[in-house]
Amino acid sequence: MKKINALLMALLIAAFAVFALGSGESTNKDQGKDSAKGDEIGKYSVVIDSCRLAKDYEGNAVVIVKYVFKNVGDDDAAAFYVTFDDTVYQDGVGLNEAYILDESANYSADNQRKEIKKGASIEVEVAYELNDTTTDIEVEVKELFSFDDTTITKTFSIA
């Protein structure tokens, strides 16, 4: 599985490098934008929709962030996890992804890996380990492989 993921990542890097070198231009119009609606990043649109608190299997606090991922380009899309670099910060410190949640969290990471076709959209949830349950979180999303530094951000109060 690791070899397949590494091969896919290498192919994506090469494809994005060819595309970026051929395009010759970059825009930053949405950089740092607090988005409540979908914002386009490359051939895709993403909405940082909502978040909710849950627990991991050890009872530690996690936050589950819900994104809406849409393919607005002409080609079939890759999955969310190979399209975007999603980072959540708490008090300026990046949070680690949480992988095994308590059953009561009603959480499924499956949609992170599903590919979508032109015009389709899908809700994606990603869980992150919290440092505490009172400090706001800041969610940032940008393209994983791109020379465009467009970043979409949204801050949530979790207290």
C-alpha positions, -999 to +999 in steps of 0.1 A: +000+000+000+028+024+009+045+016-025+013+024-044+008+057-025+044+067-031+041+059-068+009+079-070+024+108-053+055+108-076+032+107-107+011+135-093+042+156-086+054+151-121+020+159-136+016+191-116+051+202-123+045+199-161+012+218-157+026+245-136+056+251-158+033+253-188+008+277-174+032+306-168+010+326-145-002+325-109-028+345-089-032+351-052-066+367-053-081+344-026-050+341-004-060+342+033-097+345+025-122+335+051-146+314+031-181+305+038-188+296+002-168+275-022-136+289-034-118+277-064-083+263-061-070+252-095-095+228-110-114+223-078-136+241-053-136+236-016-158+248+012-145+246+048-180+239+061-181+231+098-165+213+127-176+192+156-159+178+187-154+141+193-131+116+211-105+092+198-103+056+210-082+067+240-108+093+250-087+123+238-104+153+223-105+156+185-121+180+161-137+167+129-137+193+101-162+189+073-152+201+038-172+201+006-150+192-024-161+198-059-146+192-093-151+224-114-126+215-140-129+196-173-110+165-162-118+138-137-105+147-103-082+131-079-093+124-044-094+151-017-063+137+001-041+139-030-055+172-042-053+195-011-030+202+018-054+207+047-038+219+079-055+229+112-038+251+137-046+257+174-028+287+189-005+287+159+006+251+162-004+225+136-025+196+147-019+160+139-046+140+121-065+115+143-071+081+128-090+059+152-120+075+168-145+064+193-176+047+177-198+075+191-180+100+169-199+087+138-169+094+117-158+079+084-126+090+066-136+070+034-146+101+013-111+115+016-100+088-009-130+089-033-124+104-068-150+126-083-159+135-119-165+169-135-193+187-118-196+163-089-191+172-053-186+152-021-185+159+017-152+150+033-144+148+070-110+149+085-103+145+122-074+162+141-061+158+176-067+189+197-043+204+222-072+217+243-109+221+240-111+259+246-088+275+220-102+284+185-089+264+155-078+279+122-083+257+091-062+262+060-065+245+026-043+249-004-034+227-034-010+200-025+011+203-057+010+238-071+031+269-076+000+290-069-001+299-032-039+304-030-050+295+005-085+293+019-089+298+056-116+297+082-116+300+120-139+281+143-146+286+180-148+252+197-153+264+232 
